[in-house]
């Protein structure tokens, strides 16, 4: 049960019709999947509609995940942090109006590099904030020193930094903000198309939530949400209880940070006690001179993904599944950097961390984990001017490296690393 709920509400929750709870839970899941379909159909950029390099979902007013459309696995649950950071840490709820859409490209808020642009739509019911519909998707270019900033040494070199700006105010586009965005990309038509695609997806999600409340009433929906979040928590805790108590560590490294040639040590300690898991990155490298720093939100996200895979892999994600997990990442470390550290390759240390999480947990639950993959994301990027029509283009491909074996089956050849899941060839043009 959500400890913030009062006793009277908690009593009502226990009396909610379980069939209604399941209908509402699946309504949220179906809506998130429909949002995903809209984004795929409406986006201009193959990195979105082919590679599925995005995350989207529906959230309550505390930014708790209610349902997400399965997309890039590594983004698992990360939008909760983005919403809290952008809304509570910057704009504040009091500055929001019905019809607003807020954009952020600031990696220390969104947990990513600037190209993973996040859009957030507050959902108002009868004039009061009820929740959020949100989407994070990779734009091909957002004005960095190069199309992909793999040699950056601070965050400003990596693209346009926007803490939180309203691209729509009370339902109307802010043309000045839109022109700033258009002016800060080499592929403006594609970027603006992706922006509109993201807005279409999150506005559809908000509309569907409004229709749900119109049918069942605000109180019933809120109580059903509390019930299915609690159920998600119960499932996760049950799976954790079945594991032995203990503490296990694993260590690895990256070859370098993209700027200096020294190896980058990474360490993870996993502690399981009762029905809780703690993942602690203490002992990992400090902030790096190159772009291989991972914001805390994405550090939590990779730990959530591993935890989800070993506890409730067949259940649609919601915030309840992650309540038994605590992630420790000391400030000033590679997994909790501070501005202006560069972030562009934040996924590289995260991949190592995810592998180490499985390695550590193999000592506790060998039947649930998978062995290591090829250990790297081979991402080939190129850009230039198309000789046929003179337009600028940018392309990329993720090369497969194979996947590790589990206790009852062999690994797969030529498989995309599990953290990236759906990545494919991409191409975008102006």
C-alpha positions in Angstrom: 0.0 0.0 0.0 1.2 3.5 -0.8 2.4 4.8 2.6 1.2 8.3 1.7 -2.4 7.3 1.5 -4.5 7.9 4.6 -6.3 5.2 6.5 -9.8 6.0 5.1 -8.6 5.8 1.5 -6.6 2.6 2.2 -9.8 0.9 3.5 -11.6 1.9 0.3 -8.8 0.5 -1.8 -9.2 -2.9 -0.2 -12.9 -2.9 -1.3 -12.2 -2.0 -5.0 -13.8 -4.5 -7.3 -10.8 -6.5 -8.6 -12.3 -6.8 -12.1 -12.5 -3.0 -12.3 -8.9 -2.8 -11.2 -7.8 -5.1 -14.0 -9.9 -3.3 -16.6 -8.3 0.0 -15.6 -4.8 -1.5 -15.5 -5.2 -3.0 -18.9 -6.7 0.3 -20.2 -3.6 2.1 -19.2 -1.4 -0.6 -20.8 -3.4 -0.5 -24.1 -3.3 3.2 -24.2 0.5 3.2 -23.8 0.8 0.7 -26.6 -1.4 2.9 -28.8 0.8 5.9 -28.0 3.7 3.8 -29.2 2.0 3.0 -32.5 1.1 6.7 -33.0 4.8 7.8 -32.5 6.0 5.1 -34.9 3.6 6.1 -37.6 4.0 9.9 -37.1 7.7 10.3 -36.6 10.0 11.3 -39.5 13.2 9.9 -38.2 14.1 6.2 -38.7 16.0 6.2 -35.5 12.5 6.4 -33.9 10.2 4.4 -36.3 12.8 1.7 -37.2 15.2 1.6 -34.3 12.5 2.2 -31.7 14.9 4.5 -29.8 12.3 6.0 -27.5 10.3 5.5 -24.3 6.8 6.7 -23.5 4.1 6.1 -20.9 1.5 7.4 -18.5 2.2 8.6 -15.0 0.3 9.7 -11.9 0.7 13.2 -10.4 3.7 11.9 -8.3 5.3 10.8 -11.6 4.9 7.1 -10.7 4.9 4.9 -13.8 1.4 3.4 -14.6 2.1 1.9 -18.0 4.7 2.2 -20.7 4.7 1.1 -24.4 7.6 -1.4 -24.6 10.4 0.3 -26.6 14.1 0.7 -25.8 14.7 -1.6 -22.8 17.4 0.6 -21.3 14.9 3.4 -20.9 12.9 1.2 -18.5 11.0 3.6 -16.1 13.5 6.5 -16.6 10.8 9.0 -17.5 9.7 9.1 -13.9 12.9 10.9 -13.0 12.6 13.2 -16.0 9.1 14.3 -15.0 10.1 14.9 -11.4 13.3 16.8 -12.4 11.7 19.0 -15.0 8.3 19.7 -13.3 9.2 19.6 -9.6 12.7 20.8 -9.9 12.4 23.5 -12.5 8.9 24.6 -13.6 6.9 23.6 -10.5 3.3 22.4 -10.7 2.0 25.9 -10.1 3.4 27.0 -13.5 1.5 24.4 -15.4 -1.8 24.9 -17.3 -4.2 22.6 -19.1 -3.0 22.2 -22.7 0.7 22.8 -21.9 3.5 20.6 -23.4 6.9 20.9 -21.8 10.2 20.0 -23.6 13.5 19.2 -22.0 16.9 18.2 -23.6 18.9 18.7 -20.4 20.6 15.4 -19.7 20.9 15.9 -16.0 17.1 16.1 -15.9 16.2 13.5 -18.5 19.0 11.0 -17.7 20.3 11.0 -21.2 22.2 13.0 -23.9 20.5 16.1 -25.4 19.4 14.1 -28.4 17.0 12.1 -26.3 14.5 14.9 -26.2 11.7 14.5 -23.5 8.2 15.9 -23.9 5.8 16.0 -21.0 2.1 16.8 -21.0 0.4 17.4 -17.7 -3.1 15.9 -17.5 -5.7 18.0 -15.8 -9.1 16.8 -14.6 -11.6 19.4 -13.5 -8.8 22.0 -13.3 -6.6 19.8 -11.1 -3.4 18.1 -12.0 -4.1 14.3 -12.3 -1.0 12.9 -13.9 1.3 13.1 -16.9 1.7 11.7 -20.4 5.4 11.7 -21.5 7.7 10.6 -24.2 11.5 10.5 -24.7 12.8 10.0 -28.2 16.1 10.3 -30.0 16.3 13.2 -32.4 19.0 12.8 -35.1 20.6 16.2 -34.4 20.1 18.9 -31.9 22.9 21.3 -32.7 26.0 19.7 -31.2 29.5 20.5 -32.5 29.1 17.4 -34.6 26.2 15.1 -35.6 27.3 12.8 -32.8 29.5 14.2 -30.1 31.7 11.2 -29.2 34.7 13.3 -28.3 33.0 15.8 -26.1 34.4 17.1 -22.8 31.4 19.0 -21.5 27.7 18.9 -21.9 27.4 22.1 -23.8 29.4 20.6 -26.7 26.7 17.9 -27.0 23.7 19.9 -28.2 21.1 22.5 -27.3 20.5 22.5 -23.5 16.9 23.2 -22.6 15.9 22.7 -18.9 12.2 22.9 -19.5 10.4 25.1 -22.1 6.7 25.0 -23.0 6.4 24.3 -26.7 2.7 24.5 -26.3 1.0 26.8 -23.8 -2.7 26.2 -23.1 -3.0 24.3 -26.3 -1.3 26.8 -28.6 2.2 26.3 -30.0 4.9 28.8 -28.9 6.3 29.8 -32.3 9.4 31.4 -30.8 10.4 28.2 -29.1 9.6 26.2 -32.2 11.9 28.4 -34.3 14.7 28.1 -31.8 14.4 24.3 -32.2 14.3 24.5 -36.0 17.4 26.8 -36.0 19.5 24.4 -33.9 19.5 21.3 -36.0 21.0 20.2 -39.3 17.9 18.2 -40.1 15.1 20.7 -39.3 12.2 19.0 -41.2 12.9 15.6 -39.6 13.3 17.1 -36.1 10.1 19.1 -36.3 8.3 16.1 -37.7 9.5 14.0 -34.7 8.5 16.8 -32.3 4.9 16.7 -33.7 4.9 12.9 -33.6 5.8 12.9 -29.9 3.2 15.5 -29.2 0.5 13.5 -31.0 1.4 10.4 -29.0 1.3 12.1 -25.6 -1.8 14.1 -26.3 -3.6 10.9 -27.3 -2.5 9.4 -24.0 -3.9 12.4 -22.1 -7.1 12.2 -24.0 -7.6 8.5 -23.2 -7.0 9.1 -19.5 -9.7 11.8 -19.6 -12.1 9.3 -21.2 -11.3 6.7 -18.6 -12.1 9.1 -15.8 -15.3 10.2 -17.5 -16.4 6.6 -17.5 -15.3 5.4 -14.1 -14.8 8.6 -12.1 -11.6 10.1 -10.7 -11.8 8.5 -7.3 -12.3 5.0 -8.7 -9.4 5.4 -11.2 -7.1 6.6 -8.5 -8.0 3.8 -6.1 -7.6 1.2 -8.9 -4.2 2.7 -9.7 -3.1 2.4 -6.1 -4.3 -1.2 -6.1 -2.4 -2.4 -9.2 0.8 -0.6 -8.2 0.6 -2.4 -4.8 0.1 -5.7 -6.7 3.2 -5.0 -8.9 5.2 -4.4 -5.7 3.9 -7.6 -4.1 4.9 -9.7 -7.2 8.4 -8.2 -7.2 8.9 -8.7 -3.4 7.7 -12.3 -3.7 10.3 -13.0 -6.3 13.1 -11.4 -4.3 12.1 -13.3 -1.1 12.8 -16.6 -3.0 16.4 -15.6 -3.4 18.9 -16.2 -0.6 20.0 -13.3 1.6 23.5 -12.1 0.9 25.9 -9.6 -0.7 27.7 -10.2 -4.0 30.1 -8.0 -6.0 31.4 -7.9 -9.5 34.0 -5.7 -11.2 34.7 -4.8 -14.8 36.0 -1.8 -16.8 35.8 0.1 -20.1 38.9 0.3 -22.2 38.9 4.1 -22.0 36.6 7.2 -21.8 36.9 8.4 -25.4 39.5 11.1 -24.5 42.2 9.6 -22.3 43.5 6.0 -22.7 43.3 4.8 -19.1 40.9 1.9 -18.3 37.7 3.0 -16.5 37.0 0.7 -13.5 33.4 -0.2 -12.7 32.2 -2.0 -9.6 28.8 -3.1 -8.4 27.7 -4.6 -5.1 24.3 -6.2 -4.9 22.8 -6.8 -1.4 19.6 -8.8 -0.9 17.9 -8.7 2.5 14.4 -10.1 2.9 12.2 -8.6 0.2 14.6 -5.8 -0.9 17.5 -5.4 -3.3 20.3 -2.8 -3.0 22.6 -2.1 -6.0 25.6 0.0 -5.0 28.1 1.4 -7.6 30.5 2.6 -4.9 34.1 1.9 -6.0 33.4 2.7 -9.6 35.4 5.4 -11.4 34.9 9.1 -10.7 33.6 11.5 -13.3 35.4 11.1 -16.6 37.0 13.7 -18.9 35.2 12.1 -21.9 31.5 11.6 -22.6 31.2 8.3 -20.8 29.3 9.6 -17.7 25.9 8.2 -16.9 23.3 10.4 -15.2 21.8 9.0 -12.1 18.4 8.5 -13.7 19.9 6.1 -16.3 22.0 4.4 -13.6 18.7 3.6 -11.9 17.1 2.6 -15.2 19.7 -0.1 -16.0 19.4 -1.5 -12.5 15.6 -1.5 -12.8 15.9 -3.4 -16.1 18.0 -6.1 -14.6 15.8 -6.3 -11.5 12.7 -6.6 -13.7 14.3 -9.3 -15.8 15.0 -11.5 -12.8 11.8 -10.8 -10.8 8.7 -10.1 -13.0 9.9 -10.4 -16.6 6.5 -11.4 -18.0 4.5 -8.6 -16.3 3.9 -5.1 -17.9 6.0 -2.6 -16.0 4.7 -0.2 -13.4 6.2 1.7 -10.6 5.2 -0.9 -8.1 7.7 -3.4 -9.5 10.6 -1.1 -8.7 9.7 -0.2 -5.1 11.8 -3.0 -3.6 15.0 -1.6 -5.3 17.4 0.9 -4.0 20.3 2.2 -6.1 23.3 3.9 -4.6 25.6 6.0 -6.8 27.9 8.4 -5.0 27.8 12.0 -6.2 30.7 12.9 -8.4 31.1 9.3 -9.7 30.7 8.1 -13.3 27.2 6.9 -12.3 26.1 10.2 -10.7 28.0 13.0 -12.5 27.4 16.7 -12.0 27.4 19.4 -14.7 29.3 20.1 -16.9 30.5 16.6 -17.3 29.9 15.2 -20.8 27.1 12.6 -21.2 26.9 11.6 -24.8 28.1 8.0 -24.4 26.2 7.5 -21.1 25.0 4.1 -22.4 28.5 2.6 -22.5 29.2 2.5 -18.8 25.5 1.5 -18.2 26.0 -1.6 -20.4 29.0 -2.7 -18.3 27.0 -2.0 -15.1 24.1 -4.2 -16.4 26.5 -7.0 -17.2 28.0 -6.8 -13.7 24.5 -6.9 -12.1 23.9 -10.2 -13.8 27.3 -11.5 -12.8 26.8 -10.6 -9.2 23.3 -12.0 -9.1 24.4 -15.2 -10.7 25.8 -16.1 -7.3 22.3 -15.7 -5.8 19.9 -16.8 -8.5 21.9 -18.6 -11.3 18.6 -19.9 -12.8 17.4 -16.4 -13.5 20.3 -14.6 -15.1 22.0 -14.6 -18.5 25.7 -14.7 -19.2 27.6 -11.8 -20.8 27.0 -10.6 -24.3 29.6 -9.4 -26.8 30.2 -6.6 -24.3 29.9 -3.6 -26.5 27.6 -1.6 -28.7 29.2 -1.3 -32.2 27.5 1.8 -33.5 28.6 3.0 -37.0 27.7 6.6 -37.8 28.2 8.7 -40.9 26.8 12.0 -42.3 27.2 14.3 -45.2 25.5 16.0 -48.2 23.5 13.8 -50.5 25.0 14.2 -54.0 21.6 13.6 -55.6 19.5 16.4 -54.0 22.0 18.4 -51.9 20.3 17.7 -48.6 22.2 16.9 -45.4 21.8 13.4 -44.1 22.9 11.4 -41.1 22.9 7.6 -40.9 23.8 5.0 -38.4 23.7 1.3 -37.7 24.0 -0.9 -34.6 26.0 -4.0 -35.3 25.0 -7.2 -33.5 27.4 -8.9 -31.1 25.5 -11.9 -29.8 23.6 -12.6 -26.6 24.6 -14.7 -23.6 23.2 -18.1 -22.6 20.8 -18.7 -19.8 20.5 -21.8 -17.6 18.3 -23.7 -20.0 19.3 -22.5 -23.5 22.2 -21.4 -25.6 23.0 -17.7 -26.4 22.1 -16.2 -29.7 24.4 -15.3 -32.6 24.2 -11.9 -34.2 21.8 -10.6 -31.5 21.5 -6.9 -30.5 22.7 -6.3 -27.0 19.7 -6.8 -24.6 19.9 -3.2 -23.3 19.2 -1.7 -26.7 16.7 -4.4 -27.9 15.2 -3.0 -31.0 18.0 -0.9 -32.6 18.3 -1.2 -36.4 19.7 0.8 -39.3 18.7 4.4 -39.4 18.9 7.4 -41.7 17.6 10.9 -41.5 17.8 13.9 -43.8 17.1 17.6 -43.8 
